């Protein structure tokens, strides 16, 4: 009997890109996950721990190792007694992030409603400190429970031990080399406020969508619906029929620079350390790369999203090589125009810029 066809990672990434896995295993329990990773480590095999595939760019050649898909489940609140003023909720790494946000809004667990529509799994959220529209997960994460591949045991990191910063954590530093990632996230415990007395809207674009002043308080359900509307308008809510959503979300992080390096007219968000965060999308657009750029150059295989310049998209027939050629062109064009080098947000597996 012929060997079965290898599992293509393009079937497991939101970019729909990536070649075959050497071996593909689905782990539905923590024990399966830790046993599988441990056995591979003992055998000296490279391992890729895969969540929702929403923040991953995989080489066309694939990954010649073991791919472990995290499919664990479980959402466990410790109490829902309003007199406590809050609730600790432990969520398995394999749960779908937006399902958790929807449940939180329904239960009036406050703190993640502005992160609605973000694709991927819960286990990925602390790695890059997922954030959007004035919120990030570090504001609600109480602790992260992991399998330590070096010590071969379970460890729990409190929030202060996670090294959270803008799109950063100790776990992302570790995951920059997916072959050697030390920590496998098993579960995340969130500490939510209870009761919907209104969520302060910190982000100007979201305030405009809600037709309120920035800082005004709005019910969490309204925040969720407004955020979903904004994300859909940018092609940032997954839709298999819409190639603008065949992306890894924002491909470049918003650069943080010294105040005198912010271009005239660019958005500027002062940081506590005296630096300024500016908009990667603004830089890309004003460097001459508008919405839809790249389609003509690639023969229509890849392009910037037609809805949002910060997303690089697979138009259906693209390759990872095509996508990275476009990413380099945009990165180099922004650097030439403004002297600012953009940095990729997704993890690159088997490839580099």
C-alpha positions in Angstrom: 0.0 0.0 0.0 1.3 3.5 -0.9 2.2 5.8 1.9 -0.6 8.4 2.6 0.0 11.9 1.3 1.8 14.2 3.7 -0.2 16.8 5.6 0.2 20.1 3.9 0.7 23.1 6.3 -1.1 25.3 3.7 -4.2 23.6 5.0 -3.5 24.8 8.5 -2.4 28.4 8.1 -4.6 31.4 7.5 -2.3 32.4 4.6 -3.0 29.0 3.0 0.8 28.7 2.4 3.3 26.2 3.4 4.6 22.8 2.2 4.3 19.4 3.8 4.9 18.3 7.3 7.3 15.4 7.9 4.7 14.0 10.4 1.4 15.5 11.6 -0.2 14.7 15.0 -3.3 16.1 16.6 -3.1 16.4 20.4 -6.5 16.6 22.1 -5.4 16.4 25.7 -2.5 18.0 27.7 -1.1 14.5 28.3 -1.0 13.7 24.6 0.6 17.0 23.9 3.4 16.7 26.5 4.0 13.0 25.7 4.2 13.6 22.0 6.6 16.6 22.3 8.7 14.8 24.9 9.1 11.7 22.8 10.2 13.8 19.8 12.6 15.6 22.0 14.1 12.4 23.3 14.5 11.2 19.7 16.1 14.5 18.6 13.4 15.3 16.2 12.5 18.9 15.3 9.0 19.9 16.5 6.6 22.6 15.5 3.7 23.2 17.9 0.8 24.5 15.9 -2.1 26.5 17.1 -4.5 28.3 14.7 -1.8 29.0 12.1 -2.8 32.7 12.0 0.6 34.1 12.8 2.8 31.7 10.9 4.6 31.9 7.5 5.9 28.5 6.4 8.4 27.7 3.7 7.1 26.2 0.5 9.4 23.3 1.2 7.4 22.6 4.4 8.8 21.4 7.7 10.7 18.2 7.8 9.9 17.3 11.4 6.9 16.6 13.7 4.0 19.1 13.6 1.8 18.8 16.7 -1.6 20.5 16.4 -2.8 21.7 19.7 -6.5 20.8 20.0 -7.0 20.8 23.7 -10.3 22.2 25.1 -11.8 23.5 28.3 -12.9 26.9 29.8 -13.0 26.8 33.6 -14.0 29.9 35.7 -13.2 29.7 39.4 -16.3 31.6 40.4 -18.9 33.8 38.9 -19.9 35.4 42.2 -20.3 39.2 41.5 -19.5 40.0 45.1 -15.9 39.0 44.3 -15.6 41.8 41.8 -13.8 39.6 39.3 -13.3 36.1 38.0 -10.3 33.9 37.2 -10.9 31.8 34.0 -8.5 29.1 32.9 -8.6 28.3 29.2 -7.0 25.4 27.4 -4.4 26.4 24.8 -6.4 24.8 21.9 -9.6 26.8 22.4 -10.4 29.3 19.6 -9.7 32.8 20.8 -12.7 34.5 19.4 -15.0 31.9 20.9 -13.5 32.8 24.3 -14.1 36.5 23.6 -17.7 35.9 22.6 -18.3 33.9 25.8 -16.6 36.6 27.9 -18.9 39.2 26.5 -21.9 37.0 27.1 -20.9 36.3 30.7 -20.0 40.0 31.3 -16.3 39.1 31.9 -14.7 42.4 31.0 -11.3 43.0 29.4 -11.0 41.4 26.0 -14.0 42.7 24.1 -11.8 44.9 21.9 -9.8 41.8 20.8 -12.9 40.4 19.0 -12.3 38.8 15.6 -8.6 38.1 16.2 -7.9 34.7 14.6 -6.0 31.8 16.2 -5.9 29.9 19.4 -5.7 30.9 23.1 -2.3 29.4 23.5 -0.9 31.8 20.9 -2.2 35.0 22.6 0.4 35.4 25.3 3.3 34.6 22.9 2.9 37.8 20.9 0.9 39.6 23.5 -2.1 39.9 21.1 -3.5 43.4 21.1 -5.9 45.6 19.1 -8.0 48.7 19.6 -6.5 49.8 22.9 -6.4 46.4 24.6 -3.9 43.6 24.8 -4.0 40.3 26.6 -1.3 41.2 29.1 -3.9 43.5 30.7 -6.0 40.4 31.7 -3.6 37.5 31.8 -3.0 36.3 35.4 -0.7 33.4 34.6 0.5 31.2 31.8 1.0 27.5 32.3 3.6 25.8 30.1 5.5 22.6 29.4 9.2 23.3 29.8 11.0 21.2 27.2 14.4 21.7 28.8 13.3 20.8 32.4 10.7 18.3 31.2 8.1 19.5 33.5 5.1 21.9 33.9 5.8 25.5 35.0 3.5 28.4 35.7 4.5 32.0 35.0 2.7 34.9 36.7 2.0 37.9 34.6 5.0 39.8 35.8 7.3 36.9 34.8 6.1 36.8 31.2 8.1 39.8 29.9 5.1 41.4 28.2 5.8 44.4 25.9 4.3 45.6 22.7 3.7 42.5 20.6 6.3 40.7 22.7 6.8 38.3 25.6 9.4 35.9 26.9 7.5 33.2 24.9 7.8 35.1 21.6 11.6 35.5 22.2 11.6 31.8 22.6 9.5 31.1 19.5 11.7 33.1 17.2 13.4 29.7 16.6 10.4 27.3 16.2 12.8 24.3 16.0 14.1 25.1 19.5 11.2 26.6 21.3 11.5 25.8 25.0 8.0 26.5 26.2 4.8 24.9 25.0 1.7 26.8 26.3 -0.8 24.5 27.9 -3.3 26.9 29.3 -3.8 30.6 30.1 -5.6 32.0 33.2 -7.3 35.3 32.8 -8.5 37.7 35.5 -11.6 39.5 34.3 -13.6 42.2 35.9 -17.3 41.2 36.4 -20.4 43.2 35.4 -20.8 45.5 32.4 -20.8 49.0 33.7 -19.3 50.1 30.5 -15.8 49.8 28.9 -13.7 52.9 28.5 -12.9 53.3 24.8 -9.2 54.0 24.6 -8.7 53.9 20.8 -9.7 56.9 18.6 -10.8 54.8 15.6 -13.0 52.7 17.8 -14.5 55.7 19.5 -15.4 57.2 16.0 -17.1 53.9 15.0 -19.1 53.9 18.2 -19.9 57.7 17.8 -18.6 58.5 21.3 -15.8 60.6 22.7 -12.5 58.8 23.3 -12.5 57.6 26.9 -16.3 57.3 27.1 -17.8 54.1 28.6 -19.6 51.7 26.2 -21.2 48.3 26.9 -18.8 45.5 26.0 -21.3 44.0 23.6 -21.3 47.2 21.6 -17.5 47.3 21.6 -17.4 43.8 20.3 -19.8 44.5 17.4 -18.0 47.7 16.5 -14.6 46.0 16.5 -15.9 43.1 14.3 -17.3 45.7 11.9 -13.9 47.5 11.7 -12.0 44.3 11.3 -14.3 43.1 8.5 -13.8 46.4 6.7 -10.1 45.7 6.7 -10.3 42.0 5.7 -9.2 41.0 9.2 -12.0 38.6 10.0 -11.5 35.1 8.4 -13.7 34.4 5.4 -12.7 31.5 3.1 -14.4 33.2 0.2 -12.5 36.5 0.6 -8.8 36.5 -0.4 -8.3 39.7 1.6 -8.6 37.5 4.7 -6.0 35.0 3.4 -3.3 36.7 5.5 -1.4 36.5 8.7 -3.1 39.7 9.9 -0.8 42.7 10.3 2.4 41.6 8.7 4.6 44.3 10.2 4.5 45.7 13.8 4.0 49.4 14.3 7.6 50.8 14.8 8.7 52.5 18.0 11.2 55.3 17.3 12.7 58.4 18.8 10.3 61.4 18.5 12.5 63.2 15.9 12.2 60.2 13.5 8.5 60.3 13.1 7.7 61.6 9.6 5.6 64.7 9.3 1.9 63.9 9.3 2.4 60.3 10.5 0.4 59.2 13.6 2.4 59.4 16.8 1.6 57.7 20.1 4.0 58.7 22.9 5.3 55.8 25.0 6.2 55.8 28.7 9.9 55.7 28.0 9.9 58.8 25.8 9.8 57.0 22.5 6.9 57.3 20.0 5.0 54.5 18.3 3.9 55.3 14.7 1.8 53.5 12.1 3.3 50.9 9.9 0.2 51.1 7.6 0.7 54.9 7.2 4.4 54.4 6.4 3.6 51.7 3.8 0.9 53.8 2.1 3.0 56.9 2.0 6.0 55.0 0.7 4.0 54.3 -2.4 2.5 50.9 -1.6 -1.2 51.4 -1.7 -4.0 48.9 -1.1 -3.8 46.0 -3.6 -0.1 46.7 -4.4 1.8 43.7 -5.7 -0.9 42.0 -7.7 0.5 43.2 -11.1 4.1 42.4 -10.1 3.3 38.9 -9.0 0.9 38.0 -11.8 -2.0 38.3 -9.3 -0.7 35.6 -7.0 -0.1 37.9 -3.9 -0.7 41.5 -3.0 -1.3 43.9 -0.1 -4.9 43.6 0.9 -7.3 45.6 -1.1 -8.8 46.7 2.2 -5.7 47.4 4.4 -2.1 48.0 3.5 -0.7 46.2 6.6 -1.9 42.8 5.5 0.0 40.7 2.9 -2.4 38.4 1.2 -2.4 35.2 -0.9 -4.8 35.7 -3.8 -5.2 31.9 -4.2 -2.3 30.8 -6.3 0.6 32.4 -4.3 3.6 30.8 -2.8 5.6 31.7 0.3 8.4 32.9 -1.9 6.0 35.3 -3.7 4.8 36.6 -0.4 8.3 37.2 1.0 9.4 39.0 -2.2 6.5 41.4 -1.7 7.3 41.8 2.0 11.0 42.6 1.2 9.9 45.2 -1.4 7.6 46.9 1.0 10.1 46.8 3.9 13.0 48.1 1.8 10.8 50.8 0.2 9.7 52.1 3.6 13.3 52.2 4.8 14.5 54.0 1.7 11.7 56.6 2.0 11.6 57.2 5.8 14.7 55.5 7.3 12.6 53.2 9.4 12.9 49.5 9.1 9.7 47.5 9.5 9.8 44.2 11.4 7.6 41.2 10.6 5.1 40.2 13.2 4.4 36.6 12.1 6.8 33.9 13.0 8.8 32.8 9.9 9.4 29.0 9.7 12.1 27.9 7.4 12.4 31.3 5.7 13.6 34.8 6.5 13.3 38.3 5.3 
